[in-house]
Amino acid sequence: MNLIIRLLLNAIAVFVLANVLNGVQVDGYVSAIIVAVVLSILNLLVKPLLVILTLPITIITLGLFLIVINALIILLADKLIDGFSVDNIWWAILFSVLLSILQSLLQSFMKTEKK
């Protein structure tokens, strides 16, 4: 149940950010849910491999290259999903940073609601 709630919160965050950012488009609520699921799967399967392959540059940049890896994951999701599009890498970086912030805010809000 907790997984479904987190996926729905992520879908809400994707939908809100797509409406706020000009370079990111999502067709509707269903597409936002699909984006949340695909991003979760890509973060589970592809991201660890990318982190291992780019470990030297990640260490040199003190972890800042992880932002680029997150943007690449978002661009990969853009290629996989028809109802989701990101214009370029810069919009993907901005979307990634704002999505992380919004996800942590929503999850902290849910933790305070459970208490």
Residue pairs with C-beta under 8 A, 6 or more apart in sequence:
5 110
6 107
7 33
7 36
7 37
7 40
8 33
8 36
9 103
9 106
9 107
9 110
10 36
10 39
10 40
10 99
10 103
11 29
11 32
11 33
11 35
11 36
12 32
12 106
13 36
13 99
13 102
13 103
13 106
14 26
14 32
14 35
14 36
14 39
14 99
15 26
15 29
15 32
16 102
17 24
17 95
17 98
17 99
17 102
18 24
18 25
18 26
18 32
18 84
20 98
21 91
21 94
21 95
21 98
23 86
23 87
23 88
23 90
23 91
23 94
23 95
24 85
24 86
24 87
24 91
24 95
25 84
25 85
26 32
26 35
26 83
26 84
27 83
27 84
28 83
30 83
31 81
31 83
31 84
34 81
34 83
34 84
35 77
35 81
35 83
35 84
38 77
38 80
38 81
39 73
39 74
39 77
42 73
42 76
42 77
43 73
46 73
46 76
47 69
47 70
47 73
50 69
50 72
50 73
51 58
51 66
51 69
54 65
54 69
57 65
58 65
58 66
58 69
67 93
67 96
67 97
68 89
68 93
70 93
70 96
70 100
71 89
71 92
71 93
71 95
71 96
72 92
73 96
74 86
74 92
74 95
74 96
75 86
75 89
75 92
77 84
78 84
78 85
78 86
78 92
86 92
86 95
